[in-house]
């Protein structure tokens, strides 16, 4: 782990609701980070001639991150390089190197036709045997099948996942990073493109550039971009574990043989780290997924709806004309009695944007249960239900994988939510270690640092740097709660 030099690196971390640029100083016994830019990631609705479709404002995001990199360069004149990570599954289509249109948002409703088309070509059970992924209706394979039905793939030459698209704009290099590609449904369980699957579902092979692993150099920032950033020297861009969860897992200071993790932001990714996939019928029935991590580890996990429920609830209340102070609501919710029953946070009604409080109320009504009567009670119901779902995911991951889970690590924005951390410990009956909050950016930095020779060693060595720099907060289970009701 020791190195003879210290260097500075930038991480671009694009989340589904916001993005940030983090500047880090890495060296012998040193890992310091500071946020130099934070910006919203607001989707845009665009009429497409038939309906209003939900897209990402990718050009706006690129402008924000460029300004963030310019600021990082001003603060660190000797800045060595940058890595990009983002949410999974979404992509841009290119022809002649030009983006053909705004990337679709995974919460757009178009992918239903793609699900039907893919499953008509290959049964869901066989698909799981080939790619090891849980069923999510917005997985890339389904989105691309919908594109094919719309005729869009007739003209597209490449499909680049979001971090790869940003990397292409910075360097001109066309590649696909492996950890993010493993979320698409288009890789075989061996970690390579499943070309036979592509042909079977009618997707052109030309769409998918060569795969690269985390730590692979992508090249220097293009001279024109260097000038736009106001830098007097070029940055080196390296592929990182570009799926944000894969980067987050790199930075979790855990012992994988006895730990589970929850990477909690817009989504809650609940799982364990393994050396081999779990492809059992029980795994598929539980809707668990096998995604590639850094150093060819397997992220065996389940997607839980996450803090999207809380943020969308607050957004709805603000649309109704009420100023929302979530910190105050959470403080009051901690003193509020638990709901009579938790609700199913995985219900499909909660997937698309809308009036989440009304949808939660409809769930309780349909199940003939008392509706949370106040906003404080609604917040408590959301947090309690998320904690129960997280605990259920932890125990299911342990059972399906044979992992002897003794500790749960919570990282990401959820690690700041004290009520969520405590209730997760209560429901799981296991201690929760919360932090670091910026695990994704830290994992991004750690992979870069190893590529630049500032750090060395395997994942355990990289995690030791996190453990030394960021002490987690411990939450001990207080009592037995109603987790069983969520199962």
N, C-alpha and C positions, 0 to 999 in steps of 0.2 A: 504493500500500500504506500510505502514511503517513496517520495520523489525528491529530486534535488532542486526542483524549481517550482515557482508559483506562477500561475497564469490566470487570465480573466476570460470568461466565456459568457455568452448570452443564450438564454433559452426563450424561444417563442412557444407559448402554451395557449392554444386556442380551445376554449371550452364551449359547450353548447349555448351558454348564456353570456359569457364574457371571455375576453382574451387578456393576456398579460405578456410583458417582456421582463424577464428576470436577469439581472446581472450578478454573476458569481465570481468570487475569488477562490481559487482552489490551489492547494499546495500541501506540503508536509504538515500534517496535523491541522489543516485549515480548510474549512468549507463555510464561507460566508455568502449570503445571498441578500439582494435588495431588489425590490420592485421598482423599475424605472418607467413603466407605462402600464396602464390598465384601461381597457376600453370595452364598450358593450358589444355584444354579438346579437343583434336584433334581426330576426328573419324578415323577409319582405313578401307580401302577397301580390301576385301579378296575374292579370287576366291573360289566359292563353288561347282565347278564341272559343273555348268550350266551358271553362270553369276558372275560378280563382285558385291558383296553385301557390304552394309555399316554397320559397327558395332561400338560399343563403346569399347575403350581400357580400360576395367574395371579394369584389373590388374594394369595397369599403374596408373590409378586414385587412386586406393587403396594404392599403394606405395607412391604417392604424399601426400595423406591425412595422412597417418601414420607418414611421416616425419614432416608434419605440427603439428600433435598432439604431437610428441616428442618435437618439439620446444616450443609449448605451455606449456608442462610440465616443460621444463627447465626454462622458464620465470616465471612460477607460480607453485612452488613446492607444494602448497596446493590446486592445481586444483581439483575441486569437481567432475565435470562431463562433458559430451559431448552429443550433439544432432546432427543428420544428416538430412539435407534436400537436395532435388535435383529437377530436372525437372520431369515432369509427364510421364505417360503411358508406359515407357519402363521397362523391367524386365529381370531377368535371370532365366533359367530353371535349376532345381536341381534334382539329383537322388542320394539317399544315402548321402545326405549332400554335394555332389560335383557339382560344376557348369558344365553344359553339353557343354557349348560353349559361345563364346562372345555374349553378348546381342546385338540384332539388334538396329540400330539407327532408330528413328521414321521417318527420311527422306528417308529411304530405300524404294524402289518401290514395295516391295513384298506384301504389305497389300491389294492391289486391289482385289486379289482373295478372301481374307477374307471378304471384304465388300460385294462382291457378295454372298458368302456363308451365311453370317449372314442375309442379307436382303431376301434371299430365304427362310429362316426359320422363320423370323419375319419381318413384314413390318416396314419401318423406322418410320412411324407415331406411331405405337404401341411401338416401342423401346423407343421413346421419352417419351411416357406416363409412361413407366416403370422406366427409369433412369434419365429423365430430362436433358439429355446432348445434346449439339449441335452436328451436324455431322462434324467429322474430320476423314479423311480416315485412320489415323494412331492410332486412339484410340485402347486401349489394346484389347478390344473384337475382333476387326478386325485382329489385329496382331496374336492373339492366334488362330483365325479361320484359318489363313494362315499356322500357325504351324501345326494345325491338318491335313490340306490337305497334308502337306509335311511328315506326319507321325511322327513328333517330339514329339507329346504329348503321344504317345504310351509308351514311356519310362520315361517321366518326372514325378516326384512325387510332386514337388512344383514349383510355379511361384512366385518369389519374386521381387517386385518393387525395383528400384535401392537403395533408402535409407534403405529399409528393408534388402536387400542383404548385404549392408555394415554393418548394425547393427548386422546381423547374423554372419558375419565374426569377428566382435569385441566381441560378447557376446555368440554366440551359440544359441540365442533365435530366433525361427521361428514365426514371426507374420506379420501382414499387418496393417499399420497405416491408419486410416479411411479417413483423408482428401485426401491423395494421391489415395487411393482406389476409392474415389468418381469420379476420372477422367477416370476410366477404362471402364465405361459402364457396369460393372458387378455388381454394387450395385443397389438395389431398391431405390426408392425415400425416403424410410424410413431410409436409411443409413446403411442397412445390406446387406450381400450377397444375391442376387436374385438367389437362387438355382434352381428355376423352369426355369429361363432364361438360366442358365448354361446348364441344361439338354436339353433344346429346341434347342440350337445351337451346342450341342455335345461337351461341354467342361467338362472334369472330375472334380467332386467336390473336389477331393484330392488336386488339384492344389492350392487351396486358403486357407491359414492359417487363424487362428482366427484374428478378427479385434481388434485393440486397439485404444484408443483415445489419443490425444496429452497430454503429461504430464505423461503417464504411464511409470513406471520404467521397463526397459528391463533387468537390471541386471548389474553386474560388468564386466569390460573388462576381458577377459580370461587371466589367468596367463601367458600363452605363449606370448600373445600379449603385456601384460604389460612389460614383459622382453624385447621384441623387441623394445618397445617404450623407453626403458631406464628409466622407472619410478620405484620408490621404493614403490609405493602404487597404488592400482587399482582405476580407474575412474569408476563412475557410468554412465551408458548410459540410457538416457530417450528418449522415443518417443516424437517428437515435431510435429508441423503441418508440416509434412515432404514433402508435395508438396510445392515447393519454393514460389509459389504465395500465398498459404495459410499462410505461415510464414510471408511473406511481409505484408499481410493485417492485421495481428496481430499488426504490428508495426506502422501502419498508424495513425497519431494523428488526427482522423476525428470524426465528429458527423455523424453517418451513416444515420440518417434521413434527412440530408441536403447535403450529399456529394457523389460524385463519385470518383473512384480511377482509376489510370492507373499504373499498375506495369510493367515497361518498361525495358526490356533487349533484349535478342534475340527475344522474343515475346513481344507484348504489350497486356496485359490483362486489358480490359476496363469494368468496372462494378460498381455495388453497393452492399452493404451488407444488407441482409434481414433476417427476422426471419422465413420465409416460402418460398418454391419454387414458381416459376411462370411457370405454365405448359400450358399456353394458346397456341392456334394455332398461334397467332401472334408472340409469343416468339419463337416457332419452326421455323416459316417462316423467322424470323430475324436471325436465327442460334445462339441464345443465349443459355447459359448453366447454370445449377444449380449444383454447386459443394459444398461439405461440407467444412465449415471452422472450426476454433477452437471454442469450446464451442457451437457446433451445430448450428452456424450461417450458412446462405446460401450465397455463393459467386455467385451472378447472374451476368454473364459476357459474353463477346465475345472476341475471340482470333483475334488479328490483327497481321500482319506479324512481325512488330517490327524492331529493329535495325539490325536484320539479313540482311536486304536489304543494309544497309550502310556498314556493315562489309564485306559482300560478294563482294560488289562493290569495296571496297578498296583492298580486296584480289585479285580480278581479275586484277586490274591495276598493282599490284605488280607482279603478274604472267607475265604480259606483259612487265615487266622490268622497271617500274617507281616507285620510292620511293614515298610513300604517307604520307603526314602529314595532318591527318584529322582535327586537331585543326585549322590549317591555312585554309584549304578548307572550314570549317564551318564558320570561320570569314569572308571569302570572300563571302560565300553563303548568309550570313546575309545582305550584301550590294547589292546582286544580285536581280533583279526584279523577282517577282513570275512567275512560268511557266504559259503558256497560259491556261493550264488545268492540274489538278492533275490526276495521273493515279490510277488505281484500285490496291492497294497493296495486296488485297486478291485474285488476279488472280492466279489460280493453277500453272501457269508456274513458279512462283517465289518460290515454295515450296522446290524443290530439288536443291542441289548444282549445280552451273553452271556459265555461263557468265551473271551475273545479268545486267550489263549495256547494253549488247546486247538484253537481254530479255525485258528490259524497252523500249529500242528503238523500238523493234518489236511491243510492245503494242501501242506506239504512232503512228507508221506507220499504223497498222491495223485500228486505229480509225481516220486516216487522220488528225492527229494533228502534230504540229511542234515538232521534237525531240530535247531535250536539246543538245545544240551545243558544250558545253565545259564541262570539269569535274566539274567546279564550278556550272554550270547550272544543271548538273546531280545531284549533292549533294543537291542543293536547291529543285529540283523536288522531290527527295526522302523525304526530311524532310517535305516539304509542303504537300505531299501526305499522309505521316504518320499522320501529325497533323490534316488534314482534316478527315481521317479515325477515329482517336481518338475522335475528336469532334462529329462526326456522332454517334460513339458508345456510348458516354456519353449521348447524347440526346435520343437515342433509349432506353438505359437502364432506363433512367428517365421515359420515356413515358410508357414503358411496365410494369414497376414495380410500377408506381405511386409515385416515390420518387421526392421530391421537391429539386432538385439539385441546390445548390447555389455556391458550391466550388468544384474544381477538385484537387485531390491530385495526384501528380506524384512522384513515388518512383522508386528506382532501378537506373541502369546506365543512363536511359533517363533523370533523374533529373539533371545530369551534363551537358546535352546538352541544352544550353541556347536558341539556335534558336528553337529547338523543343518545349521547354516549352512556349516560347513567341508565336509561331505560333499556338500552341494548344489553348492558351488563346484567341488569335484572332479569330480562327475558331469557338470555342465553345461560344464566347461571355461571358465567365465566368472567374473569377480569378483562376489561377493555383498556388498551393502551392507545391513547389518542395523540396523533401527530406523527410526522409533521403535516401541517396544513398544506404546504406547497410541495407535497411529495412528487407530483407530476413534474414540476419544473426541476426539482432536485434530481430525480431520476434521469431526466433529459441531460442535465449538467454532468452527472456522474459518467454516463456513457461517452459524452464528448471528452471529458477529462481523461478517460482511459485511452480514447483514440489519439489524443494529443500527447500522451505520455506523462500527464500530470499525476495520474493514479495508475495502479496496476492491480491485477488479481481478478478473482472470480466475483460472482455476485455477493458472496458473503464478505469479501474484502471491501467491496464498494459500500455495502450496508453498514459496515463498521464505521465508515466515515460519517454516515447519517447519524448513527447512534451517538457518536462522540460530539456531534455539533448540535443535535436537536433532541433534548430530553422529552420523552412523552409524558402525558398526564395520565395517571392511573385511576380507573373507576372500578370499584369493587362491588359485586352484586350485594344488594341489600336484602332482598327477599324474593320469594317465588311469585311470579306474575302470571298473566293469562296467555302466555305464549301458545299453549296447547290449542287455544281457541282459534289461533291463526293458521294452524297446520291443516 
